[in-house]
Amino acid sequence: MPAYVLCLVTIDDIEKAAEMAKILVAERLAACVNIIPGVRSFYLWKGQICDESELVLYIKTSLELYSALEARVQEIHPYEVPEIIAVRIENALPAYLAWIDDCLSAK
């Protein structure tokens, strides 16, 4: 049985987020990307505490494609060190997982 992951990526601009989502889906690295606006992020960067407005992308893909997706996000993401976190999907509707497979393998 294939394994699946939910990848979380933050970004600071809705247009950049939409462009990234379109690229990842068009290149069949992601079956679906949800863009969640209105996130306030606090983090330490280069010795400073930052307080920024961001968006979160929820990216659904297979574990098999994760490395390629990670590399592609790094190529197109504007941040020096983007947040790219993958969480393995342990349970999901089987029909939804089948749909992910169909999207990732469609040519």
CNS distance restraints for C-alpha pairs under 8 A (distance, minus, plus):
assign (resid   2 and name CA) (resid  62 and name CA) 7.26 0.50 0.50
assign (resid   2 and name CA) (resid  63 and name CA) 7.72 0.50 0.50
assign (resid   3 and name CA) (resid  62 and name CA) 5.85 0.50 0.50
assign (resid   3 and name CA) (resid  63 and name CA) 5.36 0.50 0.50
assign (resid   3 and name CA) (resid  64 and name CA) 7.44 0.50 0.50
assign (resid   3 and name CA) (resid  88 and name CA) 7.52 0.50 0.50
assign (resid   3 and name CA) (resid  89 and name CA) 7.44 0.50 0.50
assign (resid   4 and name CA) (resid  60 and name CA) 7.45 0.50 0.50
assign (resid   4 and name CA) (resid  61 and name CA) 5.84 0.50 0.50
assign (resid   4 and name CA) (resid  62 and name CA) 4.12 0.50 0.50
assign (resid   4 and name CA) (resid  63 and name CA) 5.01 0.50 0.50
assign (resid   4 and name CA) (resid  88 and name CA) 5.98 0.50 0.50
assign (resid   4 and name CA) (resid  89 and name CA) 5.46 0.50 0.50
assign (resid   4 and name CA) (resid  97 and name CA) 7.91 0.50 0.50
assign (resid   5 and name CA) (resid  60 and name CA) 6.08 0.50 0.50
assign (resid   5 and name CA) (resid  61 and name CA) 5.60 0.50 0.50
assign (resid   5 and name CA) (resid  62 and name CA) 5.71 0.50 0.50
assign (resid   5 and name CA) (resid  63 and name CA) 5.73 0.50 0.50
assign (resid   5 and name CA) (resid  66 and name CA) 7.68 0.50 0.50
assign (resid   5 and name CA) (resid  86 and name CA) 5.92 0.50 0.50
assign (resid   5 and name CA) (resid  87 and name CA) 5.38 0.50 0.50
assign (resid   5 and name CA) (resid  88 and name CA) 4.32 0.50 0.50
assign (resid   5 and name CA) (resid  89 and name CA) 5.15 0.50 0.50
assign (resid   6 and name CA) (resid  58 and name CA) 6.45 0.50 0.50
assign (resid   6 and name CA) (resid  59 and name CA) 5.55 0.50 0.50
assign (resid   6 and name CA) (resid  60 and name CA) 4.83 0.50 0.50
assign (resid   6 and name CA) (resid  61 and name CA) 6.61 0.50 0.50
assign (resid   6 and name CA) (resid  86 and name CA) 5.59 0.50 0.50
assign (resid   6 and name CA) (resid  87 and name CA) 5.23 0.50 0.50
assign (resid   6 and name CA) (resid  88 and name CA) 6.34 0.50 0.50
assign (resid   6 and name CA) (resid  89 and name CA) 6.50 0.50 0.50
assign (resid   7 and name CA) (resid  57 and name CA) 7.71 0.50 0.50
assign (resid   7 and name CA) (resid  58 and name CA) 5.80 0.50 0.50
assign (resid   7 and name CA) (resid  59 and name CA) 4.86 0.50 0.50
assign (resid   7 and name CA) (resid  60 and name CA) 6.41 0.50 0.50
assign (resid   7 and name CA) (resid  61 and name CA) 7.71 0.50 0.50
assign (resid   7 and name CA) (resid  84 and name CA) 6.60 0.50 0.50
assign (resid   7 and name CA) (resid  85 and name CA) 5.36 0.50 0.50
assign (resid   7 and name CA) (resid  86 and name CA) 4.24 0.50 0.50
assign (resid   7 and name CA) (resid  87 and name CA) 6.26 0.50 0.50
assign (resid   8 and name CA) (resid  56 and name CA) 6.55 0.50 0.50
assign (resid   8 and name CA) (resid  57 and name CA) 5.65 0.50 0.50
assign (resid   8 and name CA) (resid  58 and name CA) 5.12 0.50 0.50
assign (resid   8 and name CA) (resid  59 and name CA) 6.40 0.50 0.50
assign (resid   8 and name CA) (resid  83 and name CA) 7.35 0.50 0.50
assign (resid   8 and name CA) (resid  84 and name CA) 5.75 0.50 0.50
assign (resid   8 and name CA) (resid  85 and name CA) 5.14 0.50 0.50
assign (resid   8 and name CA) (resid  86 and name CA) 6.40 0.50 0.50
assign (resid   9 and name CA) (resid  56 and name CA) 5.61 0.50 0.50
assign (resid   9 and name CA) (resid  57 and name CA) 5.07 0.50 0.50
assign (resid   9 and name CA) (resid  58 and name CA) 6.92 0.50 0.50
assign (resid   9 and name CA) (resid  59 and name CA) 7.87 0.50 0.50
assign (resid   9 and name CA) (resid  82 and name CA) 7.18 0.50 0.50
assign (resid   9 and name CA) (resid  83 and name CA) 5.28 0.50 0.50
assign (resid   9 and name CA) (resid  84 and name CA) 4.92 0.50 0.50
assign (resid   9 and name CA) (resid  85 and name CA) 6.74 0.50 0.50
assign (resid  10 and name CA) (resid  54 and name CA) 6.34 0.50 0.50
assign (resid  10 and name CA) (resid  55 and name CA) 5.56 0.50 0.50
assign (resid  10 and name CA) (resid  56 and name CA) 4.49 0.50 0.50
assign (resid  10 and name CA) (resid  57 and name CA) 6.18 0.50 0.50
assign (resid  10 and name CA) (resid  82 and name CA) 7.13 0.50 0.50
assign (resid  10 and name CA) (resid  83 and name CA) 5.89 0.50 0.50
assign (resid  10 and name CA) (resid  84 and name CA) 7.67 0.50 0.50
assign (resid  11 and name CA) (resid  16 and name CA) 7.59 0.50 0.50
assign (resid  11 and name CA) (resid  17 and name CA) 6.51 0.50 0.50
assign (resid  11 and name CA) (resid  54 and name CA) 5.49 0.50 0.50
assign (resid  11 and name CA) (resid  55 and name CA) 5.45 0.50 0.50
assign (resid  11 and name CA) (resid  56 and name CA) 6.56 0.50 0.50
assign (resid  11 and name CA) (resid  57 and name CA) 7.87 0.50 0.50
assign (resid  11 and name CA) (resid  77 and name CA) 7.90 0.50 0.50
assign (resid  11 and name CA) (resid  79 and name CA) 7.81 0.50 0.50
assign (resid  11 and name CA) (resid  82 and name CA) 7.84 0.50 0.50
assign (resid  12 and name CA) (resid  16 and name CA) 7.83 0.50 0.50
assign (resid  12 and name CA) (resid  17 and name CA) 7.91 0.50 0.50
assign (resid  12 and name CA) (resid  52 and name CA) 7.97 0.50 0.50
assign (resid  12 and name CA) (resid  53 and name CA) 6.52 0.50 0.50
assign (resid  12 and name CA) (resid  54 and name CA) 4.44 0.50 0.50
assign (resid  12 and name CA) (resid  55 and name CA) 6.09 0.50 0.50
assign (resid  13 and name CA) (resid  17 and name CA) 6.15 0.50 0.50
assign (resid  13 and name CA) (resid  54 and name CA) 7.04 0.50 0.50
assign (resid  13 and name CA) (resid  55 and name CA) 7.19 0.50 0.50
assign (resid  14 and name CA) (resid  18 and name CA) 6.10 0.50 0.50
assign (resid  14 and name CA) (resid  37 and name CA) 7.89 0.50 0.50
assign (resid  14 and name CA) (resid  55 and name CA) 7.23 0.50 0.50
assign (resid  15 and name CA) (resid  19 and name CA) 6.13 0.50 0.50
assign (resid  16 and name CA) (resid  20 and name CA) 6.11 0.50 0.50
assign (resid  17 and name CA) (resid  21 and name CA) 6.13 0.50 0.50
assign (resid  17 and name CA) (resid  35 and name CA) 7.09 0.50 0.50
assign (resid  17 and name CA) (resid  55 and name CA) 7.68 0.50 0.50
assign (resid  17 and name CA) (resid  57 and name CA) 7.30 0.50 0.50
assign (resid  18 and name CA) (resid  22 and name CA) 6.18 0.50 0.50
assign (resid  18 and name CA) (resid  35 and name CA) 7.63 0.50 0.50
assign (resid  19 and name CA) (resid  23 and name CA) 6.23 0.50 0.50
assign (resid  20 and name CA) (resid  24 and name CA) 6.20 0.50 0.50
assign (resid  20 and name CA) (resid  73 and name CA) 7.62 0.50 0.50
assign (resid  20 and name CA) (resid  76 and name CA) 7.11 0.50 0.50
assign (resid  20 and name CA) (resid  77 and name CA) 7.67 0.50 0.50
assign (resid  21 and name CA) (resid  25 and name CA) 6.22 0.50 0.50
assign (resid  21 and name CA) (resid  32 and name CA) 7.99 0.50 0.50
assign (resid  21 and name CA) (resid  33 and name CA) 5.67 0.50 0.50
assign (resid  21 and name CA) (resid  34 and name CA) 7.98 0.50 0.50
assign (resid  21 and name CA) (resid  57 and name CA) 7.93 0.50 0.50
assign (resid  22 and name CA) (resid  26 and name CA) 5.88 0.50 0.50
assign (resid  23 and name CA) (resid  27 and name CA) 5.99 0.50 0.50
assign (resid  24 and name CA) (resid  28 and name CA) 6.25 0.50 0.50
assign (resid  24 and name CA) (resid  29 and name CA) 5.21 0.50 0.50
assign (resid  24 and name CA) (resid  30 and name CA) 5.43 0.50 0.50
assign (resid  24 and name CA) (resid  69 and name CA) 7.45 0.50 0.50
assign (resid  24 and name CA) (resid  72 and name CA) 7.95 0.50 0.50
assign (resid  25 and name CA) (resid  29 and name CA) 6.01 0.50 0.50
assign (resid  25 and name CA) (resid  30 and name CA) 4.89 0.50 0.50
assign (resid  25 and name CA) (resid  31 and name CA) 5.89 0.50 0.50
assign (resid  25 and name CA) (resid  32 and name CA) 6.52 0.50 0.50
assign (resid  25 and name CA) (resid  33 and name CA) 7.50 0.50 0.50
assign (resid  28 and name CA) (resid 103 and name CA) 6.85 0.50 0.50
assign (resid  28 and name CA) (resid 104 and name CA) 4.89 0.50 0.50
assign (resid  28 and name CA) (resid 105 and name CA) 7.13 0.50 0.50
assign (resid  28 and name CA) (resid 106 and name CA) 7.57 0.50 0.50
assign (resid  29 and name CA) (resid  61 and name CA) 6.60 0.50 0.50
assign (resid  29 and name CA) (resid  65 and name CA) 6.37 0.50 0.50
assign (resid  29 and name CA) (resid  66 and name CA) 7.91 0.50 0.50
assign (resid  29 and name CA) (resid  68 and name CA) 7.29 0.50 0.50
assign (resid  29 and name CA) (resid  69 and name CA) 5.65 0.50 0.50
assign (resid  29 and name CA) (resid 104 and name CA) 6.47 0.50 0.50
assign (resid  30 and name CA) (resid  59 and name CA) 6.27 0.50 0.50
assign (resid  30 and name CA) (resid  60 and name CA) 5.61 0.50 0.50
assign (resid  30 and name CA) (resid  61 and name CA) 4.84 0.50 0.50
assign (resid  30 and name CA) (resid  62 and name CA) 7.98 0.50 0.50
assign (resid  30 and name CA) (resid  69 and name CA) 7.65 0.50 0.50
assign (resid  30 and name CA) (resid 103 and name CA) 7.80 0.50 0.50
assign (resid  30 and name CA) (resid 104 and name CA) 6.55 0.50 0.50
assign (resid  31 and name CA) (resid  59 and name CA) 7.64 0.50 0.50
assign (resid  31 and name CA) (resid  60 and name CA) 5.75 0.50 0.50
assign (resid  31 and name CA) (resid  61 and name CA) 5.94 0.50 0.50
assign (resid  31 and name CA) (resid 100 and name CA) 5.30 0.50 0.50
assign (resid  31 and name CA) (resid 101 and name CA) 7.87 0.50 0.50
assign (resid  31 and name CA) (resid 103 and name CA) 5.21 0.50 0.50
assign (resid  31 and name CA) (resid 104 and name CA) 5.83 0.50 0.50
assign (resid  32 and name CA) (resid  58 and name CA) 7.97 0.50 0.50
assign (resid  32 and name CA) (resid  59 and name CA) 5.95 0.50 0.50
assign (resid  32 and name CA) (resid  60 and name CA) 5.49 0.50 0.50
assign (resid  32 and name CA) (resid  61 and name CA) 7.72 0.50 0.50
assign (resid  32 and name CA) (resid 100 and name CA) 7.93 0.50 0.50
assign (resid  33 and name CA) (resid  57 and name CA) 6.26 0.50 0.50
assign (resid  33 and name CA) (resid  58 and name CA) 5.42 0.50 0.50
assign (resid  33 and name CA) (resid  59 and name CA) 4.51 0.50 0.50
assign (resid  33 and name CA) (resid  60 and name CA) 6.51 0.50 0.50
assign (resid  34 and name CA) (resid  57 and name CA) 5.52 0.50 0.50
assign (resid  34 and name CA) (resid  58 and name CA) 4.99 0.50 0.50
assign (resid  34 and name CA) (resid  59 and name CA) 6.64 0.50 0.50
assign (resid  35 and name CA) (resid  55 and name CA) 6.63 0.50 0.50
assign (resid  35 and name CA) (resid  56 and name CA) 5.83 0.50 0.50
assign (resid  35 and name CA) (resid  57 and name CA) 4.67 0.50 0.50
assign (resid  35 and name CA) (resid  58 and name CA) 6.53 0.50 0.50
assign (resid  36 and name CA) (resid  55 and name CA) 5.47 0.50 0.50
assign (resid  36 and name CA) (resid  56 and name CA) 5.06 0.50 0.50
assign (resid  36 and name CA) (resid  57 and name CA) 6.25 0.50 0.50
assign (resid  36 and name CA) (resid  58 and name CA) 7.74 0.50 0.50
assign (resid  37 and name CA) (resid  54 and name CA) 6.87 0.50 0.50
assign (resid  37 and name CA) (resid  55 and name CA) 4.49 0.50 0.50
assign (resid  37 and name CA) (resid  56 and name CA) 6.61 0.50 0.50
assign (resid  38 and name CA) (resid  53 and name CA) 6.77 0.50 0.50
assign (resid  38 and name CA) (resid  54 and name CA) 6.52 0.50 0.50
assign (resid  38 and name CA) (resid  55 and name CA) 6.16 0.50 0.50
assign (resid  39 and name CA) (resid  53 and name CA) 5.80 0.50 0.50
assign (resid  39 and name CA) (resid  54 and name CA) 5.09 0.50 0.50
assign (resid  39 and name CA) (resid  55 and name CA) 5.55 0.50 0.50
assign (resid  39 and name CA) (resid  56 and name CA) 7.10 0.50 0.50
assign (resid  40 and name CA) (resid  51 and name CA) 6.96 0.50 0.50
assign (resid  40 and name CA) (resid  52 and name CA) 5.72 0.50 0.50
assign (resid  40 and name CA) (resid  53 and name CA) 4.68 0.50 0.50
assign (resid  40 and name CA) (resid  54 and name CA) 6.03 0.50 0.50
assign (resid  41 and name CA) (resid  50 and name CA) 7.66 0.50 0.50
assign (resid  41 and name CA) (resid  51 and name CA) 5.71 0.50 0.50
assign (resid  41 and name CA) (resid  52 and name CA) 5.24 0.50 0.50
assign (resid  41 and name CA) (resid  53 and name CA) 6.24 0.50 0.50
assign (resid  41 and name CA) (resid  54 and name CA) 6.66 0.50 0.50
assign (resid  42 and name CA) (resid  49 and name CA) 6.87 0.50 0.50
assign (resid  42 and name CA) (resid  50 and name CA) 5.44 0.50 0.50
assign (resid  42 and name CA) (resid  51 and name CA) 4.66 0.50 0.50
assign (resid  42 and name CA) (resid  52 and name CA) 6.59 0.50 0.50
assign (resid  43 and name CA) (resid  49 and name CA) 5.68 0.50 0.50
assign (resid  43 and name CA) (resid  50 and name CA) 5.30 0.50 0.50
assign (resid  43 and name CA) (resid  51 and name CA) 6.94 0.50 0.50
assign (resid  44 and name CA) (resid  48 and name CA) 5.50 0.50 0.50
assign (resid  44 and name CA) (resid  49 and name CA) 4.57 0.50 0.50
assign (resid  44 and name CA) (resid  50 and name CA) 6.05 0.50 0.50
assign (resid  45 and name CA) (resid  49 and name CA) 6.42 0.50 0.50
assign (resid  45 and name CA) (resid  50 and name CA) 6.79 0.50 0.50
assign (resid  60 and name CA) (resid 100 and name CA) 7.57 0.50 0.50
assign (resid  61 and name CA) (resid  65 and name CA) 6.72 0.50 0.50
assign (resid  61 and name CA) (resid  66 and name CA) 6.91 0.50 0.50
assign (resid  61 and name CA) (resid 100 and name CA) 6.94 0.50 0.50
assign (resid  61 and name CA) (resid 104 and name CA) 7.57 0.50 0.50
assign (resid  62 and name CA) (resid  66 and name CA) 6.34 0.50 0.50
assign (resid  62 and name CA) (resid 100 and name CA) 7.89 0.50 0.50
assign (resid  62 and name CA) (resid 101 and name CA) 7.88 0.50 0.50
assign (resid  63 and name CA) (resid  88 and name CA) 7.76 0.50 0.50
assign (resid  65 and name CA) (resid  69 and name CA) 6.14 0.50 0.50
assign (resid  66 and name CA) (resid  70 and name CA) 6.00 0.50 0.50
assign (resid  66 and name CA) (resid  86 and name CA) 7.98 0.50 0.50
assign (resid  67 and name CA) (resid  71 and name CA) 6.20 0.50 0.50
assign (resid  68 and name CA) (resid  72 and name CA) 6.15 0.50 0.50
assign (resid  69 and name CA) (resid  73 and name CA) 6.10 0.50 0.50
assign (resid  70 and name CA) (resid  74 and name CA) 6.27 0.50 0.50
assign (resid  70 and name CA) (resid  84 and name CA) 7.00 0.50 0.50
assign (resid  71 and name CA) (resid  75 and name CA) 6.35 0.50 0.50
assign (resid  72 and name CA) (resid  76 and name CA) 6.39 0.50 0.50
assign (resid  73 and name CA) (resid  77 and name CA) 5.59 0.50 0.50
assign (resid  74 and name CA) (resid  81 and name CA) 7.97 0.50 0.50
assign (resid  74 and name CA) (resid  82 and name CA) 6.92 0.50 0.50
assign (resid  77 and name CA) (resid  82 and name CA) 6.81 0.50 0.50
assign (resid  78 and name CA) (resid  82 and name CA) 7.83 0.50 0.50
assign (resid  92 and name CA) (resid  96 and name CA) 7.07 0.50 0.50
assign (resid  92 and name CA) (resid  97 and name CA) 6.90 0.50 0.50
assign (resid  93 and name CA) (resid  97 and name CA) 6.51 0.50 0.50
assign (resid  94 and name CA) (resid  98 and name CA) 6.18 0.50 0.50
assign (resid  95 and name CA) (resid  99 and name CA) 6.21 0.50 0.50
assign (resid  96 and name CA) (resid 100 and name CA) 6.33 0.50 0.50
assign (resid  97 and name CA) (resid 101 and name CA) 6.37 0.50 0.50
assign (resid  98 and name CA) (resid 102 and name CA) 6.27 0.50 0.50
assign (resid  99 and name CA) (resid 103 and name CA) 6.20 0.50 0.50
assign (resid 100 and name CA) (resid 104 and name CA) 6.15 0.50 0.50
assign (resid 101 and name CA) (resid 105 and name CA) 6.12 0.50 0.50
assign (resid 102 and name CA) (resid 106 and name CA) 5.86 0.50 0.50
